[in-house]
Amino acid sequence: MMAKLLLALIVVYVGAANAENPPFLLDRDGSTIALEPYAANIIRVTLSVNKDQSVAAPGYGFMASPATEGWSQRQGEGGDVYRSARMIVTVEENHPSKPTATQIDIGKFFSGSNPGASISFRTADGKTLLRMTHWWMSVPNHKDGNATVLYDKRPSDSSFYQVGATFASPDDEHYYGLGQNQEGFLDHRGHRVECSHNYNATAAPSVCVPFMVTNYGYGIIWDNPSKTVIEPGFNERTSWTSEVGDRVSFFVIAGSTFNEIYAGYRLLTGATPMLPKAAYGYIQCKQRYASQDEVLAVAKGYRERHLPADILVVDWFYYSKMGEMDFVPDKWPDPAAMNRQLHDMGFQTMISVWPRFAKGSRYYDFLMKRGWFEHLADGTPTDGLPYDRAGSDIDTTNPDAARWFWEVIRDNILSQGFDSIWADETEPDLPPNGSYFSVGPGTRYFNLYPLVHTAAIYEGFRRDINHRALILSRDAYLGAQRNGTMFWSSDISPTWDTLKRQIPTGLDFTASGIAYWTQDIGGWQYLPKEHHPAHPPLLDPSGARDNVGGYDDYPELYTRWFEYGAFLPIFRAHGSRLYNEVWSYGKQAEPILEKYLRLRYQLIPYIYSLGYQTYLTGAPFMRALFMDFPNDPNVADLRDEYMFGPALLVAPVTEQGVTSRTVYLPAGTDWYNYWTNERVHGGEAIQVNAPIDTLPLFVRAGSVLPLGEALESTNQPQKIARLRVYPGADGEFALYQDDGKTYAYEKGDSRITRLYWNDAAQQLTHQGAEAWIKPDSEIVDVIGR
């Protein structure tokens, strides 16, 4: 109920774009400042020396229309003031001071690029949210060391400018989001963030989603798809600098809670649709299953052991040539028959489809003739020679090419019975700077490709396929969450250091407004020939030597990683081991992996309901602790714990050889150890036992946690086995059910049971759809009673 109310606070102000409601415009010494409201708590600011660009629509990724209703404008003391019931925005007057003699002399040789401006954003009661102190729009030049970017445009392209802005940075402000940076920090304060899709970034590949939230009660979306650098909290300011642009354009979303900020992001960029229910189960993958016989053998291995699993993945090189869109017949003699067998066993299948087309493949000449490749200035398709011989990337910024690409996938791949698509290499694989898309220079649109590429597939699904789309993508951009997508952290290393850094990496990614993040459990890269740990391994590797070689502690690492993976939005194993199934890492690891696999499926009613709340509100359900405990300063940069929905606090073990760890339990609530039911007060750091089979897991007091019956795939109906109530506070939970496969939920075809716990009365009540038929006394467990 609270989620719907938060969303309503924003939606009530949404209006259609109207020529009678243009943006508020100001002239500042030859530059134009435009302020354009989108809701009572959302405003867009645009600044440019080119008025046409100041009044132009937002760039790629945005879907909402301006809504000026409820906003007023007046000129007051100190500047122009724009006000709604939620925000006060003041564009301060310029008060040029008389220059000193030294400043005059300096000005003979050095000067700024555009008139200055200062803009403040406050809540209706006057609390300062944000203050822009400076902006710039400069011609690339040798003084700034960025002149070479001018070689990345053609004479016919519009002018390149470097654009940017700075904002005041109070000492106690913390910054989160900005896509995927894998260096291991959570709070970006004091860390330079290069917001671009970069496979070769420090630590592991980076992804740009230029949306940032802070503890000061606002989010900011930077409207520019070129490479952008953010420097938060340096010299008492935060700066954003984009390599190419013709304006500064950004949105400010005010929110009394983080959920309200994400509701604003949802309004602007689109809702996160429900994924097929299978996506919330377990996805089995490796690099690679090389034949349909191997895929079927893995499927039978799960079913014979009565282990739950939902999706099997066919990775690359099932085809004869990159871009051929075929199946090697001696390895894949009848993919359609394979998929029928897998469907009968309760599995869905996903298959990797790259955007690359090699010379000599059957579609290369067709694409070349139509100019549908990412290309150089002379029209030559961009390629990776001499080292990369996989061909060129299709330009899905071109709507005709995008439609064609989908139809080829539909007719050649999905027609064989595959259910979902792995859109690999969506950076794109060949970095576009210095190349060109249909929409313009790749340098200007550097980060755009994953949005349009996943949209090509998603929109095709919605037109032509009668079940929900599911797309696995390596990269994202503003709005990509609306494309039925889940994202993973790319080709990471199989090390303890990587595991540790994955936690803050994922928390910042979901803080960027994109809920469905995952990773390759165990790491993607090949294992080293030998690895001898500092401490004796907690699991014996001797029974898995054919798989782990001389990596003595890898079964331990994989087990810890798998435990963590069970509490991610998407639970997916992948990597470059010879075998990658839960029985592949030795007899000591196997029962532990099975334990967490089964636990994941027990939690499906809870997790699927969280997915529905994300659809309604835009808020992620894998959440860094700052989101739910904003008044506890101890969690501002806590990197190794997080909330998984409103109930569960997850504290993965990321150190080799340890059997306990310190867990900080946020203040303001009591907590229960999930395994022992011990009740602990919040606001304390405690030492928790964590033997190799135990992931430290705590439940917030007041939680209502539904657990489902055992099943082997989400294709089976799942009854509620137990409903755990954790006393100590009032609580509620909306238990959500639908068909799990279609988009009927968008029209209200679903079943919602609202569960309420009255702590004073020690009573659980429920309203809405019937969720179980047994007496409550046989379903409800009140912990501690």
Rosetta blueprint (number, residue, H / E / L):
1 M L
2 M H
3 A H
4 K H
5 L H
6 L H
7 L H
8 A H
9 L H
10 I H
11 V H
12 V L
13 Y L
14 V L
15 G L
16 A L
17 A L
18 N L
19 A L
20 E L
21 N L
22 P L
23 P L
24 F E
25 L E
26 L E
27 D E
28 R E
29 D L
30 G L
31 S E
32 T E
33 I E
34 A E
35 L E
36 E E
37 P E
38 Y E
39 A E
40 A L
41 N L
42 I E
43 I E
44 R E
45 V E
46 T E
47 L E
48 S E
49 V L
50 N L
51 K H
52 D H
53 Q H
54 S H
55 V L
56 A L
57 A L
58 P L
59 G L
60 Y L
61 G L
62 F L
63 M L
64 A L
65 S L
66 P L
67 A L
68 T L
69 E L
70 G L
71 W L
72 S E
73 Q E
74 R E
75 Q E
76 G E
77 E L
78 G L
79 G E
80 D E
81 V E
82 Y E
83 R E
84 S L
85 A L
86 R L
87 M E
88 I E
89 V E
90 T E
91 V E
92 E E
93 E L
94 N L
95 H L
96 P L
97 S L
98 K L
99 P L
100 T L
101 A H
102 T H
103 Q H
104 I H
105 D H
106 I H
107 G H
108 K L
109 F L
110 F L
111 S L
112 G L
113 S L
114 N L
115 P L
116 G L
117 A L
118 S L
119 I E
120 S E
121 F E
122 R E
123 T E
124 A L
125 D L
126 G L
127 K L
128 T E
129 L E
130 L E
131 R E
132 M E
133 T E
134 H E
135 W E
136 W E
137 M E
138 S E
139 V L
140 P L
141 N L
142 H L
143 K L
144 D L
145 G L
146 N L
147 A H
148 T H
149 V H
150 L H
151 Y H
152 D H
153 K L
154 R L
155 P L
156 S L
157 D L
158 S L
159 S L
160 F L
161 Y E
162 Q E
163 V E
164 G E
165 A E
166 T E
167 F E
168 A E
169 S L
170 P L
171 D L
172 D L
173 E L
174 H L
175 Y E
176 Y E
177 G E
178 L L
179 G L
180 Q E
181 N L
182 Q L
183 E L
184 G L
185 F L
186 L L
187 D L
188 H L
189 R L
190 G L
191 H L
192 R L
193 V E
194 E E
195 C E
196 S L
197 H L
198 N E
199 Y L
200 N L
201 A L
202 T L
203 A L
204 A L
205 P L
206 S E
207 V E
208 C L
209 V L
210 P L
211 F E
212 M E
213 V E
214 T E
215 N L
216 Y L
217 G L
218 Y E
219 G E
220 I E
221 I E
222 W E
223 D L
224 N L
225 P L
226 S L
227 K L
228 T E
229 V E
230 I E
231 E E
232 P E
233 G E
234 F E
235 N L
236 E L
237 R E
238 T E
239 S E
240 W E
241 T E
242 S E
243 E E
244 V E
245 G E
246 D L
247 R L
248 V E
249 S E
250 F E
251 F E
252 V E
253 I E
254 A E
255 G L
256 S L
257 T L
258 F H
259 N H
260 E H
261 I H
262 Y H
263 A H
264 G H
265 Y H
266 R H
267 L H
268 L H
269 T H
270 G L
271 A L
272 T L
273 P L
274 M L
275 L L
276 P L
277 K H
278 A H
279 A H
280 Y H
281 G L
282 Y E
283 I E
284 Q E
285 C L
286 K L
287 Q L
288 R L
289 Y L
290 A L
291 S L
292 Q H
293 D H
294 E H
295 V H
296 L H
297 A H
298 V H
299 A H
300 K H
301 G H
302 Y H
303 R H
304 E H
305 R L
306 H L
307 L L
308 P L
309 A L
310 D L
311 I E
312 L E
313 V E
314 V E
315 D L
316 W L
317 F L
318 Y L
319 Y L
320 S L
321 K L
322 M L
323 G L
324 E L
325 M L
326 D L
327 F L
328 V L
329 P L
330 D L
331 K L
332 W L
333 P L
334 D L
335 P H
336 A H
337 A H
338 M H
339 N H
340 R H
341 Q H
342 L H
343 H H
344 D H
345 M L
346 G L
347 F L
348 Q E
349 T E
350 M E
351 I E
352 S E
353 V E
354 W L
355 P L
356 R E
357 F E
358 A L
359 K L
360 G L
361 S L
362 R L
363 Y L
364 Y H
365 D H
366 F H
367 L H
368 M H
369 K H
370 R H
371 G L
372 W L
373 F E
374 E L
375 H E
376 L L
377 A L
378 D L
379 G L
380 T L
381 P E
382 T L
383 D L
384 G L
385 L L
386 P L
387 Y L
388 D L
389 R L
390 A L
391 G L
392 S E
393 D E
394 I E
395 D L
396 T L
397 T L
398 N L
399 P H
400 D H
401 A H
402 A H
403 R H
404 W H
405 F H
406 W H
407 E H
408 V H
409 I H
410 R H
411 D H
412 N H
413 I L
414 L H
415 S H
416 Q H
417 G L
418 F L
419 D L
420 S E
421 I E
422 W E
423 A E
424 D L
425 E L
426 T L
427 E L
428 P L
429 D L
430 L L
431 P L
432 P L
433 N L
434 G L
435 S L
436 Y E
437 F E
438 S L
439 V L
440 G E
441 P E
442 G L
443 T L
444 R L
445 Y L
446 F L
447 N L
448 L L
449 Y H
450 P H
451 L H
452 V H
453 H H
454 T H
455 A H
456 A H
457 I H
458 Y H
459 E H
460 G H
461 F H
462 R H
463 R H
464 D H
465 I L
466 N L
467 H L
468 R L
469 A L
470 L L
471 I E
472 L E
473 S E
474 R L
475 D L
476 A L
477 Y L
478 L L
479 G L
480 A H
481 Q H
482 R H
483 N H
484 G L
485 T E
486 M E
487 F E
488 W E
489 S L
490 S L
491 D L
492 I L
493 S L
494 P L
495 T L
496 W H
497 D H
498 T H
499 L H
500 K H
501 R H
502 Q H
503 I H
504 P H
505 T H
506 G H
507 L H
508 D H
509 F H
510 T H
511 A H
512 S L
513 G L
514 I L
515 A L
516 Y L
517 W E
518 T E
519 Q L
520 D L
521 I E
522 G L
523 G L
524 W L
525 Q L
526 Y L
527 L L
528 P L
529 K L
530 E E
531 H E
532 H L
533 P L
534 A L
535 H L
536 P L
537 P L
538 L L
539 L L
540 D L
541 P L
542 S H
543 G H
544 A H
545 R H
546 D H
547 N H
548 V H
549 G L
550 G E
551 Y E
552 D L
553 D L
554 Y H
555 P H
556 E H
557 L H
558 Y H
559 T H
560 R H
561 W H
562 F H
563 E H
564 Y H
565 G H
566 A L
567 F L
568 L L
569 P L
570 I L
571 F E
572 R E
573 A E
574 H L
575 G L
576 S L
577 R L
578 L L
579 Y L
580 N L
581 E L
582 V L
583 W L
584 S L
585 Y L
586 G L
587 K L
588 Q L
589 A H
590 E H
591 P H
592 I H
593 L H
594 E H
595 K H
596 Y H
597 L H
598 R H
599 L H
600 R H
601 Y H
602 Q H
603 L L
604 I H
605 P H
606 Y H
607 I H
608 Y H
609 S H
610 L H
611 G H
612 Y H
613 Q H
614 T H
615 Y H
616 L H
617 T H
618 G L
619 A L
620 P L
621 F L
622 M E
623 R E
624 A L
625 L H
626 F H
627 M H
628 D H
629 F L
630 P L
631 N L
632 D L
633 P H
634 N H
635 V H
636 A L
637 D L
638 L L
639 R L
640 D L
641 E L
642 Y E
643 M E
644 F E
645 G L
646 P L
647 A L
648 L E
649 L E
650 V E
651 A L
652 P L
653 V L
654 T L
655 E L
656 Q L
657 G L
658 V L
659 T L
660 S E
661 R E
662 T E
663 V E
664 Y E
665 L E
666 P L
667 A L
668 G L
669 T L
670 D E
671 W E
672 Y E
673 N E
674 Y L
675 W L
676 T L
677 N L
678 E L
679 R E
680 V E
681 H E
682 G L
683 G L
684 E E
685 A E
686 I E
687 Q E
688 V E
689 N E
690 A L
691 P L
692 I L
693 D L
694 T L
695 L L
696 P L
697 L E
698 F E
699 V E
700 R E
701 A L
702 G L
703 S L
704 V E
705 L E
706 P E
707 L E
708 G E
709 E L
710 A L
711 L L
712 E L
713 S L
714 T L
715 N L
716 Q L
717 P L
718 Q L
719 K L
720 I E
721 A E
722 R E
723 L E
724 R E
725 V E
726 Y L
727 P L
728 G L
729 A L
730 D L
731 G E
732 E E
733 F E
734 A E
735 L E
736 Y E
737 Q E
738 D L
739 D L
740 G L
741 K L
742 T L
743 Y L
744 A H
745 Y H
746 E H
747 K H
748 G L
749 D L
750 S L
751 R E
752 I E
753 T E
754 R E
755 L E
756 Y E
757 W E
758 N E
759 D L
760 A L
761 A L
762 Q L
763 Q E
764 L E
765 T E
766 H E
767 Q E
768 G E
769 A L
770 E L
771 A L
772 W L
773 I L
774 K L
775 P L
776 D H
777 S H
778 E H
779 I H
780 V E
781 D E
782 V E
783 I L
784 G L
785 R L
